[in-house]
Amino acid sequence: MRMRLGAWHIVCVADLRMDTCCEGSGVKGRSPAVLLVVEDDRDMRSLLCDELWGEGYQLREASNGEEGLAAVRQAAPDLIVTDLKMPSGGFDYVHRLRSSVPDCPIIVMTAFGDARTKEEAIQSGATAYFDKPVRLSELKATVKRLLLPCESLQERPLH
């Protein structure tokens, strides 16, 4: 399955502390970063996991917002990639994720977005936002950038 070009946006959240998530970021000499992929579409979830696993990350999966929150409460990941519109999803779900793991980057994706959706996702706690269909190369680059060691993030601001 090949994904077509989609619009994407990375937003720097000024009060987001990355130091906790950076510790297991897969940097040379450290264990691979653990990513949580939350997506209700099984084929899309499988594609995302295959692509991210190929980058050397450890993966955990959830098929809806409730499972995603349970997985986060069990063990905080280094980064979360999540759909927005799915069972037990939505802006309140993103806010609950942010409350559960305040220092963890959250990438939100949706096929039903517009400028207002993006703004509300960011206000709810998303670190980055992608419209579907997602361009996988851009998603992987964003994941990599968000998992850079903290000192590197200060040198390379997110746009």
LINRA-V172657 format. One record per residue. RES is the residue in one letter. PHI is phi in degrees with one decimal (none if undefined). PSI is psi as a letter, one per 20 degrees, with the letter a starting at -180 (none if undefined). D_LAST is the distance of its C-alpha to the last C-alpha in whole Angstrom. Layout:
{{RES | PHI | PSI | D_LAST} {RES | PHI | PSI | D_LAST}}
This chain:
{{M | none | p | 29} {R | -115.4 | p | 26} {M | -96.9 | q | 23} {R | -86.7 | r | 22} {L | -57.6 | p | 19} {G | -132.5 | q | 17} {A | -74.8 | q | 14} {W | -143.1 | q | 11} {H | -146.3 | p | 8} {I | -115.1 | p | 6} {V | -121.1 | p | 6} {C | -83.6 | p | 7} {V | -97.3 | o | 10} {A | -58.1 | h | 12} {D | -94.0 | j | 15} {L | -80.2 | o | 15} {R | -91.5 | p | 17} {M | -95.7 | i | 16} {D | -61.0 | h | 19} {T | -66.0 | g | 21} {C | -73.9 | h | 20} {C | -69.3 | h | 19} {E | -58.2 | h | 23} {G | -110.3 | l | 23} {S | -86.6 | j | 20} {G | 76.6 | j | 23} {V | -71.5 | q | 22} {K | -46.2 | p | 25} {G | 90.8 | i | 28} {R | -117.5 | r | 27} {S | -70.7 | q | 28} {P | -61.3 | q | 25} {A | -65.5 | q | 23} {V | -101.1 | p | 24} {L | -110.4 | q | 22} {L | -106.3 | p | 23} {V | -108.2 | o | 23} {V | -116.3 | o | 24} {E | -155.5 | p | 25} {D | -80.0 | h | 28} {D | -81.3 | o | 29} {R | -58.3 | g | 31} {D | -65.3 | g | 30} {M | -66.1 | g | 26} {R | -60.5 | g | 26} {S | -62.8 | g | 28} {L | -61.1 | g | 26} {L | -60.2 | g | 23} {C | -64.4 | g | 25} {D | -59.8 | g | 27} {E | -65.9 | g | 23} {L | -74.9 | h | 22} {W | -62.0 | h | 25} {G | -62.8 | i | 26} {E | -88.2 | i | 23} {G | 96.4 | j | 25} {Y | -86.5 | q | 24} {Q | -85.3 | q | 26} {L | -124.6 | q | 26} {R | -125.7 | q | 27} {E | -125.3 | q | 28} {A | -146.4 | q | 29} {S | -101.5 | i | 30} {N | -161.1 | r | 29} {G | -62.7 | h | 27} {E | -63.0 | g | 30} {E | -65.1 | h | 31} {G | -62.8 | g | 27} {L | -64.0 | h | 28} {A | -63.2 | g | 31} {A | -64.5 | h | 29} {V | -66.7 | h | 27} {R | -69.3 | h | 30} {Q | -69.8 | g | 32} {A | -160.5 | p | 29} {A | -66.2 | p | 26} {P | -80.4 | r | 23} {D | -83.1 | h | 21} {L | -161.0 | q | 18} {I | -120.0 | p | 19} {V | -114.2 | o | 18} {T | -139.5 | q | 20} {D | -75.9 | q | 21} {L | -99.4 | g | 21} {K | -94.7 | n | 25} {M | -160.2 | r | 27} {P | -56.6 | p | 30} {S | 60.0 | k | 30} {G | -100.1 | b | 26} {G | 103.1 | a | 24} {F | -67.5 | h | 22} {D | -63.3 | h | 25} {Y | -61.2 | g | 24} {V | -62.1 | g | 21} {H | -62.6 | g | 22} {R | -66.5 | h | 25} {L | -59.1 | g | 22} {R | -59.8 | g | 20} {S | -66.3 | h | 24} {S | -74.2 | h | 25} {V | -134.8 | m | 22} {P | -62.2 | h | 20} {D | -101.3 | j | 19} {C | -97.3 | p | 18} {P | -63.0 | p | 15} {I | -124.3 | p | 15} {I | -102.6 | p | 14} {V | -104.7 | p | 16} {M | -126.6 | q | 17} {T | -156.5 | q | 19} {A | -93.0 | i | 22} {F | -118.8 | k | 22} {G | -103.1 | r | 19} {D | -151.3 | a | 18} {A | -59.3 | h | 16} {R | -68.3 | h | 18} {T | -61.4 | g | 18} {K | -58.8 | g | 14} {E | -60.2 | g | 15} {E | -68.7 | h | 18} {A | -62.8 | g | 16} {I | -65.5 | g | 13} {Q | -64.6 | h | 16} {S | -79.6 | i | 18} {G | 128.7 | j | 16} {A | -67.4 | q | 14} {T | -89.9 | h | 11} {A | -141.7 | q | 10} {Y | -136.4 | p | 11} {F | -129.7 | p | 13} {D | -84.2 | q | 16} {K | -89.2 | q | 19} {P | -71.7 | q | 20} {V | -87.9 | p | 18} {R | -83.5 | o | 17} {L | -59.5 | h | 18} {S | -63.1 | h | 17} {E | -73.2 | h | 13} {L | -62.8 | g | 14} {K | -63.3 | h | 16} {A | -64.8 | h | 13} {T | -67.1 | g | 11} {V | -57.9 | g | 14} {K | -59.3 | g | 14} {R | -64.1 | g | 11} {L | -70.5 | i | 12} {L | -98.3 | j | 15} {L | -60.6 | q | 15} {P | -54.8 | q | 17} {C | -53.6 | g | 16} {E | -65.3 | h | 17} {S | -71.2 | h | 15} {L | -63.9 | h | 12} {Q | -68.4 | h | 12} {E | -82.3 | h | 12} {R | -123.7 | n | 9} {P | -64.2 | q | 6} {L | -83.7 | p | 4} {H | -103.7 | none | 0}}
